[in-house]
Every structure is written in structure tokens, then in C-alpha cells.
């Protein structure tokens, strides 16, 4: 077989099991896909990159690099679209990678992320720590451990692990995850500064630009986030880009345009509970109460299907609580939002949703308490301008908390 060593140009072939058996076509296809993915300039849903990686695997079945890369692409797609077929492909490729090189750090990385997907944070942390202990100079090990620690709400330890990773190798990947970690706990200034550092390393990176848009949206800077999402929608057009652009328009009171985007997202994926619930919110704001109720019923049905499968993503937990509240199931809504708060106690959006559930249920004191806590966690005041807070807006205590309310 042709020797691939000279094609890596500084990439250690000893770290790529199977590279000695790789064909020129396999190496070329893998490196083309890797270059696009690493630069953040990839095709919609990674279709072209997936094709290149499949070509590489077909030409060199024992070449670990494309197997690992393809597994991570399918894991991302499953997280985005929740399609069982994507999860099946990811797990099959992870099994294949494990058979090829059980002790390789890429396999360790996959094992950590799959444990996180199962919500087994303790197992993920154990695997990440073992990886870092065996390879203390591997920046990816510390980066991955930092992500796990962040998921466990151990933010100080996560920051230290991120800094260790960056000291070993300044990487846009590490800065991306650090920015994401900061955003999830309401440190929007820190997240913005970090993602801009990532864009200095990787200009035009779509993943980084998407995170910057998300940071601005969650910070309440909807006019700033809108052009970023319009650009993303034109360049990659994911369902979430469409929903987030709709959010930006909703909070700029451009309700008809927001409804159109949510409807497009819901039509493109009939299992998308978030698009359907957001459309119902917009219909409620437009006074279309019957349509809104039907939308909440449909969104709740979708939520319950995934919930019964053991899924506990933050959007799922929050949307389920919101729909229960809007449909008059107050006690169930309070239990649902408590579950979300146990999982994500520091997230501004989750705390805000607790305020919304209480406001819809008519519990003024709880709504006021959660409103104050959400604002202290840097939830933007504009979030409290929706129809869910109309009754509460007459309370001077609420107006004192939310000057824009």
C-alpha cells in the first residue's frame, strides 16, 4: 500500500492509526473534508464533507481519521435534528473507531461526548480525567474536560481547564467552547470577547459566527443579531438559524415576519416542538388565541414523545414547561420547570422560563421572585415584554424590576 506519511505536512501519522494503509485518494478526501470543517466553511449539513469522508473510509477502511471525523459529524446532526438515523450512524462509527484504536485520544473524545449525550456526566468526567492524565500535554483532553465540568455547573474548574488547554494550543475550537460555556451562564460580555478571539484565529468561521449571533440574541441585542442570522440563513440555512432569526424579529415586535419564519421551520421539520411553540407564542401575541392553543397542544405532544424517550435537552424541558403552563396545567408546569432548573440552575433562559411559567399560572409572588433572579442572571428585560407578562405588567413591583416592561 502507498505510504501516506509525506502527505500530512506536520500532522503526526503515529496519531492516525491506519494511515500507513491509506490510499492517496483516501488521504486527499480526508484532508479536504478536514480543511473545510476546521475552517468552519462547510456545506449545508456537511453534505459535501460527509461525502468526502465516506470516500476516504471506502478507500481505506482501517484509516481512523475519517471514521472519527464522520462520527462527530453525525453526532452533530443528531443533536441538531434529533433524527434516529443520524444517531445510529454515529454509534456505528464510534464502535468501528473503538475497534480500530481503543486507546486513541479520538476514541476517548467520542466516549466522553457520547456519555454527555446520555446525561451520564460522572462517566464523562471520569473518561475525560483519564484522558488528560494519560496525555497531559493534549490540549483537546483539557478542552473536553472543561466542557464536562461546565455541564456539571463547576464553572471555576471549567475555566481553569479551558485556560490549560489554551496555554497548550490556542485553538478556535477551545475558544468556541469557552465562549459557549460563558454564554450558558449569562456572561455575555465574556462570551462575546472570546468568540471574537476565535474569529481572529479562524476568520469567517460559520460556527463561530453562529455563536456570536446567539450571544447577541440571548443578550437581548436583537437588532445586532438580526443581520448575523440573515447572513447565516443565506450561507448555511439551518432550522435553528431560522428560529433564532424569528426570535430576533419577535422581540422587535415584527410579529408577522417572525411567525412566517417559525412556520417555515415547523414545516421543514414536523417534529420541531420549538418552532411550533414559538409560532404559538407569536399567534398569542397577535391575538389568535385558538391557533395558539392548537400550537401549544401540538408542541406539547412532540415534547412528550421525546421526554418519554429519556431526552432532557434544555430546549425540550423549557418548551414542555411553557406549553403546560399555557394550556392551564399549572402544577405540572411547575414540576416541569423545576426539573429544568435542576439541570440548568445558572442559565438565564431557564430562570426566565420559571418566571414565565409563574406569570402564566397567575402566581404573582413567584413570578416576581423569578423575574428578579432572571434579570440578576443577565436575562434581557425585553424578554419580559411578551403577552405572558401582560397582567403582571400592571404591578408596580414588576415595573420597577423591568423598566422596559
C-alpha positions in Angstrom: 0.0 0.0 0.0 1.0 3.6 -0.7 2.7 5.3 2.3 0.7 8.4 3.4 3.3 9.9 5.8 4.5 12.7 3.5 1.0 14.0 2.8 0.4 15.1 6.4 2.8 18.0 6.5 3.3 18.2 10.2 0.3 16.1 11.3 1.8 13.1 13.3 0.9 10.0 11.4 1.6 8.0 14.5 -1.5 9.6 15.9 -3.6 8.4 12.9 -4.0 4.6 13.1 -4.3 3.1 9.7 -2.6 5.9 7.9 0.1 3.5 6.7 -2.7 1.6 4.8 -4.3 4.8 3.4 -4.5 5.3 -0.3 -3.7 8.7 -1.9 -7.4 9.2 -2.7 -8.4 8.4 1.0 -5.8 10.9 2.4 -6.8 13.6 -0.2 -10.5 13.2 0.6 -10.0 13.2 4.3 -7.8 16.3 4.3 -10.2 18.2 2.0 -13.0 17.5 4.5 -10.9 18.3 7.5 -9.8 21.6 6.0 -13.4 22.7 5.4 -14.6 21.6 8.8 -11.6 23.1 10.7 -12.1 26.4 8.9 -15.8 26.5 9.7 -16.5 26.9 6.0 -18.5 23.8 5.2 -21.5 22.9 3.1 -25.1 22.8 4.4 -25.4 20.0 6.9 -21.9 18.9 6.0 -23.2 17.1 2.9 -20.1 17.6 0.8 -17.8 16.8 3.7 -19.7 13.7 4.6 -19.3 12.5 1.0 -15.6 13.1 1.1 -15.2 11.2 4.4 -17.3 8.3 3.1 -15.0 8.2 0.1 -11.9 8.1 2.4 -13.4 5.3 4.5 -14.3 3.2 1.4 -10.8 3.6 0.1 -9.0 2.9 3.4 -11.3 1.1 5.9 -8.6 0.9 8.6 -7.8 4.7 8.5 -9.1 6.0 11.8 -9.1 9.7 11.0 -12.1 9.8 8.6 -14.0 7.3 10.8 -13.7 9.6 13.8 -14.5 12.8 11.8 -17.6 11.2 10.2 -18.8 10.0 13.7 -18.6 13.6 15.0 -20.5 15.0 12.0 -23.4 12.5 12.6 -23.4 13.3 16.3 -23.7 17.0 15.5 -26.6 16.3 13.0 -28.4 14.2 15.6 -28.1 17.0 18.1 -29.4 19.4 15.6 -32.3 17.4 14.0 -32.9 14.6 16.5 -33.1 12.0 13.7 -32.6 8.5 14.9 -30.7 7.5 11.7 -28.0 10.1 12.5 -27.6 8.7 16.0 -27.4 5.1 14.6 -24.7 6.1 12.1 -22.7 7.9 14.9 -22.8 5.0 17.2 -21.9 2.5 14.5 -18.9 4.7 13.5 -17.9 5.1 17.2 -17.9 1.3 17.6 -15.7 1.0 14.5 -13.3 3.6 15.8 -13.1 1.7 19.1 -12.3 -1.5 17.3 -9.6 0.3 15.2 -7.8 2.0 18.1 -9.4 1.6 21.5 -6.7 3.7 23.3 -6.5 6.5 20.9 -7.4 10.0 22.2 -10.0 10.5 19.4 -11.8 7.4 20.7 -11.6 8.9 24.2 -13.1 12.1 22.9 -16.0 10.2 21.3 -16.6 8.3 24.5 -16.8 11.5 26.6 -19.2 13.2 24.2 -21.5 10.1 24.0 -21.5 9.9 27.8 -22.6 13.5 27.9 -25.4 12.8 25.4 -26.6 10.0 27.7 -26.6 12.6 30.5 -24.0 10.4 32.4 -21.9 13.4 33.5 -19.9 11.4 36.1 -18.8 8.8 33.5 -17.9 11.6 31.0 -15.8 13.3 33.7 -14.1 10.1 34.6 -13.2 9.4 31.0 -12.0 13.0 30.4 -9.8 12.9 33.5 -8.3 9.6 32.5 -7.5 11.0 29.1 -5.9 14.2 30.5 -3.9 12.1 33.0 -2.6 9.8 30.2 -1.8 12.7 27.9 -1.3 15.9 30.0 0.1 17.8 27.0 -3.0 17.2 24.9 -5.0 20.4 24.6 -8.1 18.5 23.4 -8.2 16.5 26.6 -8.3 19.6 28.8 -10.8 21.3 26.4 -13.1 18.3 26.7 -12.7 18.1 30.4 -13.6 21.8 30.6 -16.8 21.2 28.7 -17.8 18.4 31.0 -17.1 20.5 34.1 -19.2 23.3 32.6 -22.1 20.9 32.0 -21.8 19.9 35.7 -22.1 23.6 36.7 -18.5 23.5 38.1 -17.6 26.8 36.3 -14.5 27.8 38.1 -12.9 24.4 37.4 -14.1 24.6 33.8 -12.5 28.0 33.3 -9.2 26.6 34.7 -9.3 23.6 32.3 -10.1 25.9 29.4 -7.1 28.1 30.2 -4.8 25.0 30.5 -6.0 23.9 27.0 -5.4 27.4 25.5 -1.9 27.5 27.1 -1.1 24.3 25.4 -2.5 25.3 22.0 -4.6 28.4 21.2 -7.4 26.9 19.1 -10.7 28.3 17.8 -12.3 25.1 18.9 -11.3 25.7 22.5 -12.3 29.4 22.4 -15.7 28.4 20.8 -16.4 26.0 23.7 -15.2 28.5 26.3 -17.5 31.2 24.8 -20.4 28.8 24.8 -19.8 27.9 28.4 -19.8 31.6 29.3 -22.9 32.3 27.3 -24.8 29.5 29.1 -24.2 31.1 32.5 -25.1 34.6 31.3 -21.6 36.0 30.9 -22.4 37.6 27.5 -19.5 40.1 27.6 -17.0 37.3 28.3 -18.6 35.1 25.6 -18.5 37.9 23.0 -14.9 38.7 23.6 -13.9 35.1 23.5 -15.7 34.3 20.2 -14.1 37.3 18.6 -10.7 35.9 19.6 -11.8 32.7 17.9 -12.7 34.6 14.7 -9.2 36.2 14.7 -7.8 32.6 14.5 -10.4 31.4 12.0 -11.9 34.4 10.1 -15.3 33.7 8.5 -15.9 30.6 10.6 -19.6 29.8 10.4 -19.7 28.0 13.7 -18.1 31.0 15.5 -20.4 33.5 13.6 -23.4 31.4 14.7 -22.3 31.5 18.3 -21.7 35.3 18.1 -25.2 35.7 16.7 -26.6 33.5 19.5 -24.7 35.5 22.2 -26.2 38.8 20.9 -29.7 37.2 20.7 -29.6 35.9 24.3 -28.1 39.2 25.5 -31.2 40.9 24.1 -29.4 42.7 21.3 -31.8 41.6 18.7 -31.1 44.4 16.2 -27.4 43.4 16.2 -28.2 39.7 16.0 -30.7 40.0 13.1 -28.1 40.7 10.3 -25.9 38.0 11.6 -28.7 35.5 11.4 -29.8 36.7 7.9 -26.2 36.1 6.7 -26.1 32.6 8.3 -29.5 31.8 6.8 -28.2 32.7 3.4 -25.0 30.8 3.8 -26.0 27.6 5.7 -29.8 27.8 6.3 -30.2 25.6 9.3 -33.6 25.2 11.1 -32.1 26.8 14.2 -30.9 29.8 12.2 -34.5 30.4 11.0 -35.9 30.0 14.5 -33.4 32.4 16.1 -33.9 35.0 13.4 -37.6 34.7 14.2 -36.8 35.3 17.9 -34.9 38.5 16.9 -37.9 39.8 14.9 -40.4 38.7 17.7 -38.7 40.9 20.2 -38.5 43.8 17.8 -42.4 43.5 17.6 -42.2 42.3 13.9 -44.7 39.6 14.7 -45.9 38.6 11.2 -42.4 38.2 9.9 -41.4 36.1 13.0 -44.5 33.9 12.5 -43.5 33.3 8.9 -40.0 32.1 9.9 -41.4 29.8 12.7 -43.9 28.4 10.3 -41.2 27.7 7.7 -39.1 25.9 10.4 -42.1 23.9 11.6 -43.0 22.9 8.0 -39.4 21.8 7.3 -39.4 19.6 10.3 -42.8 18.4 11.6 -41.2 17.1 14.8 -39.8 20.5 15.8 -41.5 21.4 19.0 -39.5 24.6 19.5 -40.6 26.1 16.1 -44.2 25.1 16.8 -44.3 26.6 20.4 -42.6 29.8 19.2 -45.2 30.1 16.5 -47.9 29.7 19.1 -46.3 32.4 21.2 -46.5 34.7 18.2 -50.1 33.8 17.5 -50.9 34.6 21.1 -49.2 38.0 20.8 -51.3 38.6 17.6 -54.5 37.8 19.4 -55.0 34.5 17.6 -55.8 32.5 20.7 -57.4 29.5 19.1 -54.5 29.0 16.8 -52.1 29.5 19.6 -53.8 26.9 21.8 -53.7 24.3 18.9 -50.0 25.1 18.5 -49.2 24.5 22.2 -51.1 21.2 22.1 -49.1 20.1 19.1 -45.8 21.2 20.6 -46.5 19.6 23.9 -47.3 16.3 22.2 -43.9 16.4 20.4 -42.2 17.3 23.7 -43.8 14.4 25.5 -42.7 12.0 22.8 -39.0 12.9 23.2 -39.4 13.2 27.0 -40.7 9.6 27.1 -37.5 8.5 25.3 -35.4 9.9 28.2 -34.2 13.0 26.4 -33.6 16.0 28.6 -32.2 18.8 26.4 -32.7 22.3 27.8 -35.0 23.5 24.9 -37.1 20.4 25.5 -37.5 20.9 29.2 -38.2 24.6 28.8 -40.7 24.2 25.9 -42.5 21.4 27.8 -43.0 23.6 30.9 -44.1 26.6 28.7 -46.7 24.6 26.9 -48.1 23.0 30.1 -48.5 26.5 31.6 -50.2 27.9 28.5 -52.6 25.0 28.4 -53.6 25.5 32.0 -51.7 22.6 33.6 -50.2 24.8 36.3 -49.0 22.1 38.8 -47.4 20.0 36.0 -45.8 23.1 34.6 -44.2 24.0 37.9 -42.8 20.5 38.2 -41.5 20.6 34.7 -39.7 23.9 35.1 -38.2 22.7 38.4 -36.7 19.8 36.5 -35.2 22.2 34.0 -33.8 24.4 36.9 -32.2 21.3 38.5 -30.4 20.6 35.2 -29.5 24.2 34.3 -29.6 26.3 37.5 -27.5 29.1 36.2 -28.9 29.5 32.7 -30.7 32.9 32.2 -33.2 31.5 29.7 -34.1 28.7 32.1 -34.6 31.1 35.0 -36.6 33.4 32.7 -38.8 30.4 31.8 -39.5 29.9 35.5 -40.8 33.5 35.7 -42.9 33.0 32.6 -44.5 29.8 33.9 -45.3 31.5 37.2 -46.8 34.6 35.4 -48.9 32.4 33.1 -50.1 30.4 36.1 -51.1 33.6 37.9 -48.6 33.2 40.8 -47.6 36.8 41.2 -45.1 36.4 44.0 -43.3 33.5 42.4 -43.3 35.4 39.1 -41.8 38.5 40.7 -39.1 36.4 42.5 -38.1 34.6 39.4 -38.1 37.8 37.3 -35.7 39.4 39.7 -33.5 36.3 39.7 -33.5 36.1 35.9 -32.5 39.7 35.5 -29.7 39.3 38.0 -28.5 36.4 35.8 -28.5 38.8 32.9 -31.7 37.8 31.1 -32.6 40.8 29.0 -35.5 43.0 30.1 -37.0 42.8 26.6 -37.9 39.1 27.2 -40.5 40.3 29.8 -42.5 42.4 27.3 -44.5 39.4 25.9 -48.2 38.8 26.4 -47.4 36.3 29.1 -46.5 39.2 31.4 -49.4 41.5 30.4 -51.2 41.0 33.7 -48.1 41.3 35.8 -47.1 44.5 33.9 -49.7 46.4 35.9 -47.9 45.6 39.1 -45.6 48.5 40.2 -43.2 46.0 41.6 -42.8 44.3 38.2 -42.4 47.7 36.5 -39.7 48.6 39.0 -37.8 45.4 38.0 -38.3 45.8 34.3 -38.2 49.4 33.2 -38.8 48.4 29.6 -41.7 46.1 30.7 
